[in-house]
């Protein structure tokens, strides 16, 4: 195995905050890019959301890996020259701001191209770069609720968003994907470009199947909580000592469930012949499976279903999720040491396994840990750096 350095020599300026932009940069850093996180003096906003240390939050520990940090007050008049030097020495700029905000700070694509014609700008916005809501800000939850996901994930009269910020993280992955495509295009053509990702766009794509069904068939589904609607039994079921979930698609898996719970008559019953029919009769199917689960322990149900070849897993609390043997065997959660934290943090590595490459897991930097180092790399001498510090530019 060798260290993942496929982006060695690529410099990324990360001016983003929260999740979608910073994690996009983290992914590029895991592939060997030199990622410079630029945050305001005192630290970016994402360091204080759910703090786990004096200068770190759980979100920051996840999205700040594989980077160097420098501080810069982008609103200070003298910051413009610093940004210009940084951009001229960079390949990619990542920023998650509405279009007008980018323009005010001189970080729009036209301004960046004036400094470096082949620059790649990767942005993450809430609602894209055109349309009546283009200038509005937003977070993950808005993507969930405006895509139909929260409506159909809840129960009638009680929509529910997911606790997992899947829109943010998926937007980050798409941003990294688009940046890689832009780097390949630049290698072949010499052209830079603006890569645009958005939370609402990601959410609509992720929830596209129900939207397609509604547009074509007008099925007008109503929410059913954890219970699946297009097949059965897909649901969370209570056991003697916890909950499990089964997710069943296709006649083969349905037949295995039927045999496992002692309902072989389901297999030949024509009312259960298709996924659609089983989904339509989900309540009677899930109630029968639920009654069977309630008399058994969680592990007993999981073992029976696993033996039968039925996808089934436990509903784990946070401690159980970190300690589960499968999670430990996969080595997804590493042990990242950060000076402000009392012990190593279980930060998820990039969840990819390569047969040759090993993406690194470099700890998130302290606030401005590399400011002098980065400024020196773009041509500032010690006296100039001292002046920038004295005037609170950095």
C-alpha positions in Angstrom: 0.0 0.0 0.0 1.1 3.5 -0.8 -0.1 6.9 0.5 -2.8 8.4 -1.6 -1.1 11.2 -3.4 -2.9 11.3 -6.8 -3.5 15.0 -6.2 0.0 15.8 -5.1 0.9 19.2 -6.4 -2.7 20.5 -6.4 -3.3 23.4 -4.0 -6.8 24.0 -2.7 -8.0 27.1 -0.9 -10.8 26.2 1.5 -12.9 29.2 2.4 -15.9 27.2 3.3 -17.7 26.5 6.6 -19.9 24.0 8.3 -20.0 20.7 6.3 -20.7 20.7 2.5 -17.7 22.9 1.5 -15.2 21.8 4.2 -15.8 18.1 3.7 -15.4 18.5 0.0 -11.9 19.9 0.7 -11.2 17.2 3.2 -11.9 14.5 0.5 -9.4 16.3 -1.9 -6.9 16.4 0.9 -7.2 12.7 1.5 -6.1 12.2 -2.1 -3.0 14.2 -1.6 -4.0 17.8 -2.4 -2.4 20.6 -0.3 -5.6 22.1 1.3 -5.3 25.4 3.0 -8.2 26.2 5.3 -8.7 30.0 5.5 -10.7 31.1 8.6 -11.2 34.3 10.4 -9.0 35.3 13.3 -10.4 33.5 16.3 -11.6 30.6 14.3 -14.4 29.7 11.9 -18.0 29.3 13.0 -17.9 25.5 12.6 -15.5 25.2 15.5 -18.1 26.1 18.0 -21.1 24.0 17.0 -21.4 21.3 19.6 -17.9 22.0 21.0 -15.8 19.1 22.3 -12.7 21.2 23.0 -11.7 24.8 23.4 -11.3 25.3 19.6 -12.9 22.2 18.2 -16.4 20.9 17.6 -17.4 17.4 16.6 -18.3 18.7 13.1 -14.9 20.4 12.8 -13.0 17.3 13.8 -14.7 15.4 11.0 -14.4 18.1 8.3 -11.1 19.7 9.2 -8.8 16.7 8.6 -6.1 16.7 5.9 -5.6 20.5 5.9 -3.4 23.4 7.0 -5.0 26.4 8.7 -4.3 30.1 8.3 -6.3 33.0 9.6 -7.4 35.9 7.5 -9.9 38.7 8.0 -11.5 38.8 4.6 -13.3 42.0 5.4 -10.0 43.9 6.0 -8.9 46.1 3.1 -5.4 44.7 3.2 -6.7 41.1 2.9 -7.3 41.6 -0.9 -3.6 41.4 -1.7 -3.2 38.3 0.5 -6.1 36.6 -1.3 -4.7 37.6 -4.7 -1.3 36.0 -3.8 -3.0 32.9 -2.5 -5.2 32.5 -5.6 -2.3 32.9 -8.0 -0.6 30.0 -6.3 -3.7 27.8 -6.1 -5.5 25.4 -8.4 -8.9 25.2 -6.7 -10.9 27.6 -4.6 -13.8 26.1 -2.5 -16.4 28.5 -1.1 -20.0 28.0 0.1 -21.6 31.4 -0.2 -24.5 32.8 -2.3 -23.5 34.4 -5.6 -23.7 38.0 -4.4 -21.6 37.3 -1.3 -18.9 35.8 -3.5 -19.0 38.9 -5.6 -18.7 41.3 -2.7 -15.6 39.4 -1.4 -14.0 39.2 -4.9 -14.3 35.4 -4.8 -16.7 35.1 -7.8 -15.4 33.2 -10.8 -14.8 36.2 -13.0 -12.7 37.9 -10.3 -10.7 34.7 -9.6 -10.1 34.2 -13.3 -8.6 37.7 -13.5 -6.0 36.6 -11.0 -5.5 33.1 -12.5 -7.2 32.3 -15.8 -7.2 28.5 -15.2 -8.5 28.5 -11.7 -11.2 26.1 -10.7 -13.9 27.5 -8.4 -16.1 24.9 -6.6 -19.1 26.3 -4.7 -21.8 24.9 -2.6 -24.9 27.0 -2.2 -28.3 26.3 -0.6 -30.4 26.8 -3.8 -28.0 27.1 -6.7 -26.9 30.1 -8.7 -30.2 31.0 -10.5 -33.8 31.3 -9.6 -35.8 33.4 -7.1 -34.1 31.8 -4.0 -30.5 31.8 -5.4 -29.3 34.5 -2.9 -30.8 32.8 0.2 -28.7 30.9 2.6 -29.6 27.6 4.1 -28.5 24.3 5.7 -29.0 20.6 5.3 -32.5 20.5 6.8 -33.9 22.9 4.2 -32.8 20.5 1.4 -34.6 17.6 3.2 -37.8 19.5 3.7 -38.0 21.0 0.2 -37.3 17.8 -1.6 -40.3 15.9 -0.1 -38.1 13.7 2.0 -39.2 15.0 5.4 -42.8 14.9 4.4 -42.6 11.2 3.5 -40.3 10.2 6.3 -42.6 11.2 9.1 -46.1 10.3 9.9 -49.4 12.0 8.9 -49.4 15.5 10.3 -45.9 15.1 11.7 -43.1 15.4 9.0 -39.6 14.4 10.2 -36.2 15.3 9.0 -33.3 12.9 9.3 -30.8 13.5 12.1 -28.1 12.6 9.6 -27.1 15.6 7.5 -27.0 13.5 4.4 -27.7 16.4 2.1 -24.6 18.2 3.4 -22.3 15.2 3.1 -23.7 14.1 -0.3 -23.2 17.7 -1.6 -19.6 17.6 -0.4 -19.0 14.3 -2.3 -20.6 15.7 -5.4 -18.4 18.8 -5.1 -15.3 16.7 -4.8 -16.4 14.6 -7.8 -17.0 17.7 -9.9 -13.7 19.1 -8.9 -11.8 16.0 -10.0 -13.6 16.2 -13.3 -12.6 19.8 -13.7 -9.0 19.0 -12.9 -9.0 16.3 -15.6 -10.6 18.7 -18.0 -8.0 21.4 -17.2 -5.2 18.9 -17.7 -6.4 18.2 -21.2 -7.6 21.6 -22.2 -5.8 24.2 -20.0 -9.2 25.6 -19.0 -10.5 26.2 -15.5 -14.2 26.4 -14.7 -16.8 27.0 -12.1 -18.2 23.8 -10.4 -21.5 24.4 -8.7 -23.2 22.1 -6.2 -26.3 22.9 -4.2 -28.1 21.5 -1.2 -31.5 21.5 -2.8 -30.1 20.0 -6.0 -28.5 17.2 -4.1 -31.7 16.6 -2.0 -33.9 16.4 -5.1 -31.5 14.0 -6.8 -31.3 11.7 -3.7 -35.1 11.7 -3.4 -35.8 11.4 -7.1 -37.5 8.0 -7.2 -40.6 9.1 -5.2 -40.7 12.3 -7.2 -40.7 10.4 -10.4 -43.4 8.0 -9.2 -45.6 10.9 -8.2 -45.1 12.8 -11.5 -45.9 9.7 -13.6 -48.6 8.0 -11.6 -49.9 10.6 -9.1 -50.0 7.9 -6.3 -50.2 10.6 -3.6 -48.4 8.6 -1.0 -48.8 9.6 2.7 -46.0 9.1 5.2 -45.8 5.8 7.1 -43.0 6.4 9.5 -40.3 3.7 9.4 -42.6 1.3 7.4 -41.7 0.9 3.8 -44.4 1.5 1.2 -43.1 -0.2 -2.0 -42.4 -3.6 -0.5 -42.8 -5.5 2.8 -41.7 -6.3 5.4 -39.5 -3.2 5.6 -39.8 -1.7 9.1 -38.3 -1.3 12.5 -39.6 -4.0 14.9 -39.5 -4.2 18.7 -37.9 -7.3 20.3 -37.7 -8.3 23.9 -34.6 -6.1 24.4 -34.3 -3.7 21.6 -35.2 -3.0 18.0 -34.2 -4.5 14.7 -34.8 -3.6 11.1 -35.6 -5.8 8.1 -35.5 -4.5 4.5 -37.1 -6.9 2.0 -37.3 -6.5 -1.7 -38.2 -9.1 -4.3 -40.0 -12.5 -4.0 -36.9 -14.4 -3.0 -36.3 -12.5 0.2 -40.0 -12.4 1.0 -40.1 -16.2 0.8 -37.2 -16.4 3.2 -38.9 -14.2 5.7 -42.1 -16.2 5.4 -40.3 -19.4 6.1 -38.3 -17.9 9.0 -41.4 -16.6 10.9 -43.5 -19.7 10.2 -45.8 -18.2 7.5 -45.0 -20.4 4.5 -48.5 -19.9 3.1 -47.5 -16.4 2.2 -45.2 -17.7 -0.5 -48.1 -19.1 -2.7 -50.7 -16.5 -1.8 -51.4 -14.5 -4.9 -52.2 -11.3 -2.9 -48.5 -11.2 -2.0 -47.1 -12.0 -5.5 -45.3 -8.7 -6.2 -43.4 -6.0 -4.3 -46.3 -3.6 -5.1 -48.9 -5.9 -3.7 -46.8 -6.6 -0.6 -46.2 -2.9 -0.2 -50.0 -2.3 -0.4 -50.5 -4.9 2.3 -47.6 -3.7 4.4 -49.6 -3.2 7.5 -50.8 -6.8 7.8 -47.4 -8.2 6.8 -45.5 -6.0 9.3 -47.9 -6.6 12.1 -47.4 -10.4 11.7 -43.6 -10.0 11.6 -43.8 -7.6 14.6 -45.7 -10.1 16.7 -43.1 -12.7 15.9 -40.2 -10.4 16.8 -41.7 -9.3 20.1 -41.3 -12.7 21.7 -37.6 -13.0 20.9 -34.4 -11.1 21.8 -32.7 -8.8 19.4 -29.8 -11.1 18.8 -32.1 -14.1 18.3 -34.1 -12.3 15.6 -30.9 -11.1 13.8 -29.4 -14.6 13.9 -32.5 -16.3 12.5 -32.8 -13.7 9.7 -29.1 -13.9 8.9 -29.3 -17.7 8.7 -32.3 -17.3 6.4 -30.3 -14.8 4.2 -32.6 -11.9 5.1 -31.1 -8.4 5.4 -31.5 -7.5 9.1 -29.7 -5.4 11.6 -30.0 -4.0 15.1 -31.0 -0.4 15.9 -28.0 0.7 17.8 -27.5 3.7 20.2 -24.4 5.8 19.7 -22.1 3.8 22.0 -23.3 0.5 20.4 -22.7 1.9 16.9 -19.0 2.7 17.7 -18.4 -0.7 19.5 -20.2 -3.0 17.0 -17.8 -5.7 15.8 -18.5 -5.0 12.2 -17.7 -1.3 12.5 -14.5 -2.2 14.4 -13.5 -4.7 11.7 -14.0 -2.2 9.0 -11.8 0.3 10.8 -13.9 3.3 9.6 -13.7 5.2 12.9 -10.1 6.1 13.6 -8.5 7.7 16.6 -7.6 11.3 15.8 -5.7 13.2 18.4 -6.4 16.9 18.8 -4.7 19.1 21.4 -7.9 20.6 22.8 -9.6 17.2 23.3 -9.2 15.1 26.4 -8.7 11.8 24.4 -8.5 10.7 20.8 -11.7 11.2 18.8 -13.4 8.5 16.7 -13.3 10.5 13.5 -14.4 8.5 10.4 -11.8 8.1 7.8 -12.7 8.5 4.1 -14.9 5.4 3.8 -13.2 3.9 0.8 -10.9 1.0 0.6 -8.3 0.9 -2.3 -6.2 -2.1 -3.2 -3.2 0.1 -3.6 -3.8 3.5 -2.1 -4.2 4.5 1.6 -5.8 7.9 2.2 -4.2 9.6 5.2 -6.0 10.8 8.3 -4.2 14.0 9.2 -5.5 15.7 12.4 -7.4 19.0 11.9 -5.2 22.0 12.4 -5.3 24.4 15.3 -6.6 27.9 14.5 -4.0 29.6 12.3 -1.5 26.9 13.0 0.1 27.3 9.5 -0.5 31.0 8.9 3.2 32.1 8.8 4.1 29.0 6.8 1.5 29.6 4.1 2.3 33.4 3.9 6.0 32.7 3.4 5.2 30.3 0.6 3.4 33.0 -1.3 6.2 35.5 -0.9 5.8 37.3 2.4 8.9 37.9 4.4 9.1 37.9 8.2 8.7 41.7 8.4 5.6 41.7 6.2 4.0 38.9 8.2 4.6 40.8 11.4 2.9 43.9 9.9 -0.1 41.7 8.8 -0.3 40.4 12.4 0.0 43.8 13.9 -2.9 45.2 11.9 -5.0 42.1 12.6 -5.2 41.1 8.9 -4.2 37.6 10.1 
